[in-house]
Amino acid sequence: METSAVESLLESERPRHLEILERFVAIPSVSTDPAYKPHMAEAAAFVAERLRQAGMEAVEIHPTEGHPVVTASWRRAPGAPTVLVYGHYDVQPPEPMDAWTSPPFRAEVREGRLYARGASDDKGPMLIPIAVAEAFMRVDGRLPVNLVFLFEGEEEVSSAHLEAFVAAHRDLLAADFTLSADGAQWRADLPSVTVASRGICALEVVVRGPGKDLHSGRHGGAVVNPIQALVRLLARLHDDRGAVAVPGFYDGVEPVSEDELAAIASIQFDEAAYLAEVGAPAPGGEQGYTLLQRNWLRPTLEFNGVVGGYTGAGKKTVIPHQASAKITCRLVPGQDPQRVVSLIARHLAAAAPAGVRVEVRREPGGAPAYAIPAEHPGLALSEDILEEILGRRPVRVRMGATIPIGEIFRRVLGIHTVFFSFSTVDEDYHAPNEFFRLSSYAAGMVAWARYLQRLGSASSPPAF
């Protein structure tokens, strides 16, 4: 089965696929904010209808304790491998709104890029395998392999209810391996395959002082200011060398082999150009490691938001009754998310000054780190296809971010995950003015078509 006719159909229907993406990103499917819950259901329905249009079978929207999971399948290729295709339809909040050049939920194409929240993470990439499956069905009336689709609505909140869903639907999701439309190319100018991702845990620390906001003149110096107490607590979470100062935080961290260190060192990386690109005046993080080692191999503790007192225009002389901070940790192999949260909570409680009460709230979700075996045949095939499409052998990179599915699918389903996304890390996902390159949208469709065809036409299916 050749893909030339499939690729020609995909090429001819570029305007249609662009219009589909424009309609998809117009749905404000923000998973973390309850105010957007109706739009989450709308996005799930959009995905289900798109799968039906593509000719997939057993399309279903599954309710969960959080947001719905959408599944579909096509299992009519006896003897061929079965691939679990993963993506997510939820997006990050759009704030700050005034930093967007165009409205976040209204697609705008500028200079070959489609700007909108979710365009790159993950709505553009997740539409690619659906479009490819549809093209195969229209050209050949069948797919070259068996496909199972799983699209969730909680990736941006650490896939909080995905593990329970996967465990309850093992037979439905049975496959040889996962091919993920989520993930990212490391750089726009360098093909790459992601072979590992860090884990994550999240928490919020709340410091409470007086029973109500107080006048800072009448009461200043008489009570403990929760903002001051919070800042002191946060400062004690790192030492002067940038390492996390929580006792036990690094316990169990697995050593990195000399081969892995050598592979990372061989990657051409311009640290000064990176810092200029992100607008940082100097590097940060844990001393004693290179920037890539800190970003890929070392665990971190980051402050994602601090709230306390009056933050509007002008001044308001107040001692707030409470202050809070949101914290996430990126974890490496050997670290357990729940244990790390417990260690941080214990450390903060022990350091709390008199005059305030400290509460640590665990955020739902969390995931350990994940790595795919270096010899996995699905990984090797992705490298071959990317070299063929993009003209250069991809480098193997690690991901500083977290995609919980790798560890969930490995532990619950016993399968590994190949990341095959066509977004790139410079496309400002999680930030204002997120965009997706239309050239990547097109290249991704060709790559997915050739990947599935090559996988299905192998004389003997590889051992996964």
Buried (B, 14 or more C-beta within 10 A) or exposed (E): BEBEBBBEBBEEBBEEBBEBBBEBBBBBBBBBEEEBBEBBBBBBBBBBEBBEBBBBEEBBBBEBEBBBBBBBBBBEBEEBBBBBBBBBBBBBBBEEEEEBEEBBBEBBBEEEBBBBBBBBBBBBBBBBBBBBBBBBBBBBEEBBBBBBBBBBBBBBBBBBBBBBBBEEBEEBBBBBBBBBBBBBBBBEEBBBBBBBBBBBBBBBBBBBBBEEBBEBEEBEEEBBBBBBBBBEBBEBBBEEEBBBBBEEBBEEBEEBEEEBEEBBEEBEBEEEEBBEEEEEEEBEBBEEBBBBBBBBBBBBBEEEEBBBBEEEEEEEEBBBBBBBBBBBBBBBBBBBBEBBBBBBBBBBBEBBEEEBEBBBEBBEBBBBBBBBEEEBBBBBBBBBBBEEBBEEEBBBBBBBBBBBBBBBBBEBBEBBBBBBBBBBBBBBBBEBBBBBBBEBBBBBBBBBBBBBBBBBEBEEBBEB
